[in-house]
């Protein structure tokens, strides 16, 4: 059995030949071996999409935050999306131990 590799551009369509090869490959039986055994239902249940994990890690939470008028004015001057900028600034500041000590 020959192996074919393609570097596909997500923005371009598959050729008729590639589509035909995919259809033929879909009709071939799977052949599992000791290097690649068939997964059990329990093993398959352990899989989780990476995008779901990343989404959970990035999920933002709403909080109420009291800012000085000066800080709020500066933040809003950043334009649309200023709350996201504030979030990144806070994350950076909280990761900077020297700045944290100075601000406490």
N, C-alpha and C positions, 0 to 999 in steps of 0.2 A: 504494500500500500504506500503510495507516495504522499508526502506532506507538502502542502502548498501554503505559503505565507504571503499575506498581503498587508501593505500599509495603506489603510483606508483613510480618506479624508471625510470627516463627518459631514462636510458641506456638499459633497458630491454624491451622485446616485451610483448604485451598483450597476455593473455592466450586465447584459443579458447572460453572458457566460458565468459570471459570479453567482447570479441568481439561480441558474440551472445547477451549478455545483452545490449550492446550499440546499436546494430541494433534494438532490440525490443523496447528499450526506444525511439529511434528516430521515431518509428511508432506510439507512443502513442500521444494523443492530449494534448495540453497545457491546463492547467486549471488556469486561472487568478482569483484573488479574491481581496477584498479591501486592503489586506496587500501587495499584489503584483499585481498591475494593469498592464494591457498591456500598453506599452509606445506608445505615439503618434509619428508621423513622426518628429514633431518639437523636441520632447525630444530626439529621437534617433540621430537627426542631431547634437545635442550638444555634443555627445560623441566624444572623440578623444583618440587615442591610447597613452598610457603613454610613450611608447617607442618613439613616434614622439615628444612628449613634451620634453622628456629628451634629445633627439637628437638635438633639436633646442637650448636647454640650453647649450649643450656641444660643439656646432659647433664652431670650431676654425676659426679665421680670420688671413689672411696673413698681416703682417706689415713689414716695413723696419725699422731696428734697427741698430744704429751705436754703436759698441762695441770697446773697446780698444783692441789692439793686445793681451795683457796679458789675458783679460777676455775671448776673443774668443779662445785662445789657451787652457785655463783651461776648457772651456765648451766642446770643441772638444775632449779633453782628456777623457771625460766621455764615449766616444764611440757612437755607433749607438743609436739614440733616444735622443741625447743631447738637441735638441730643446724642446722636451717635458719636460725634466728635468728643462730647463731654464724657461719654462712656469710655472711650479709648484713653482720654487724658487721665481719668480716674484709675483705670487699670494700670497705666504706666506709673502713676504716682504711688499707688499701693504696692507696686513691685520694687520701688526705690526706698530702701531702708533709711538712707540718710535724709531724704525728703520727709519721710514719715516722722522720724525723730524730731526734725526741725519744726514740723507742723503741729506736733502734739503739745 
